[in-house]
Amino acid sequence: VQVFELGREGEDYFLVMEYLRGRNLETVLARTAETGQLFPIEAALFVASEVAGALDYAHRFRDARDRPAGIVHRDVSPQNILIGFQGEVKITDFGIARARSRPRSTAQGIIRGKACYLSPEQAECRQLDGRSDIFSLGVVLSEMLTGRRPFEGPDEIATLELVRRAEYKPPENFRPD
């Protein structure tokens, strides 16, 4: 989603962003599940391809001095993938994204993002690069195809352990096609 302006009014900060008429992927997947159907394979591949293109752009982005910015989204999840009524696919909420050029670092041991979509590196609070976002996109793709989150335990601790070990049931267990 394009950001047109970032500003401050008094003590409050604001973003002026592109408006996209549509729904987030989480809402679309929930509606699909309510009907007892699975998300169409072609649609899942299209959404994943569009998000991968957006992540590639962010990961390869260079600053004004032509240096790699080192942007990592860190929260690729269905809540942050928007699908427009005209078929547009956008990724939003780079709010916890980090760029290498930023001097401030995240406190050690603080996990950012939704547990069941993290990469093992992120779950272990290790240094991240764009591959972490690609892993998270793979988790989202798996959910689109199977209707299930591959790394979801009974609580957040169990979920993080599944993520760290990258343990999941193969998608064909839930969708033979």
N, C-alpha and C positions, 0 to 999 in steps of 0.2 A: 504494500500500500504506500503510495507516494506521500511524503510529508512535505507540505508546502511552506510551513513556517513553524519555527520554534521560538517562543518568546516568554516574557515574564511580565506580569501585571501585579505590581506590589510584591507580595510574598509568594504569589501563586505562579507556577509555570504552566504553559499551555502548548499544545501541538495543534496545528491546523493540518488535517489529513484529508486525503481523497475520500469521497463518500462512495461506497459500493453497495448498491441495492442487492441484497441477497441474504445468505445465511452462512454461519460458520459450519465447518465440516462436522463438528460434534452434533449439531442439531440435525443435519442431514442424515448422519448415521443413526441417530436415535429414531428418527422418523422411519427410516428403512427397516430398522429392527421391529418397530411397532407393527409394521405390515407383515412381518414374518418372512421377509425376503432378505437376500444378501445384496450388497452393493454391486452393481454390474462391473465385471472385470474391466471392460473397456473404459468405463468412467473412472475407476480406481487408477488405472494406468495413466489416464490423461491428467488427473489431479496430481499424481505423484510426479509426472514429467514436468508439469508447470511449476510445481514447488521446487523441484530439483533445479530448474532453470533460474528461478529467483535466488535460490541459495548459492548457485554458482556465481551469479552476479555479485552477491554480497561478499562471498569468499574471495573473489578476485579483485574486489574494489581497491582502487589506489587513491591515495590522498593527493592534495594539490602539488606536492613535490614528487609525484609518481612513485611513491613508496607503497608497498602493500599495507593496507589498513589492518589486516588480520581480524576481520569481523567474524564472529561466531554468534549465531542467533541464540543458542542455548535453551530454547523453549519451543522446539518444533513439535506441535501437538494439534489435534483436531480443533481445539478451541481457537487456535491462531491461524487457521487456514480458512479463508473466506471464499465462498463460491457465489458468484454473481448470478442474477436471474438471466443474464445474457450469456452465461457460460464462462465468464472470466474467473480465473483462480488467482488469488493473491495471498501472500503471507504477511501477517501483521504482528504487532507487539514485539518489536525489537527492544523493548524496555529493559530486558536483562542481558541484551547482547553486549559483548565486550570486544573492544578493538585493542590490539597490541599497543597502539599509540597513546592510549589513555594511561596516565600516570597512576591512577588509583587502582588497586587490585581488590578482588573479593577476599573477604576474610577467610583464612584457612579453615576448612571444615564446614563451611556454609555451602549447602547444595542449593543450586538455583534451577528451577524448572519443575515439571510435574514428574513424580517418581517413575511411573510406568512408561514414560517416553524417554528417559535418560539413556545415555550411552554408558557402558561400564566405566569408562574413564571419568565421566561426569559424576557417576554414583560414588566413585572413589576419590573425588575432589582432586583429580589430577589435572595437569595443564591440558587445555583443549585446543583443537583446531577444527577446520571445517568438516573433518571426517565424523566428528561427534554429531553434527547436524544431519549428516547423511544417514548415520545409524538410526537416529530418531525418526527420520523420514521413512526408513525401512519398517520401523515399528508401526508407524501410522499406516503405511501400505498394507502391512499384515492385518491390521485391524479392519481396514476397508474391505479386504478380501474375505476375511473369516467372520467378521462381526464380533471378534473377541480381542481383547488386549493380550498380547503374548506374554507380558511380564506383569501380571497382577496377582499379588498374594492377598491373604486375608487382612493384612495391615501394611503400613508403609515400610516397616523394617523388613518384613518378608518380601515385599516387592523389590526393595533395594537389593536384597540378597539374590533374588532371581536375576535382576539386571546385571549385578556384578559377575555372576557365573554365566550370564547369557544363556540361561536355561529356558526353553520354551517347547511347547508341543508343536510339531510340524503343521503347517497350514493345511496340508491334505487331510489331517485328522478331522477338520471342521468343514472342509470344502474339497471334495474329491476332484472336481474339475479344475 
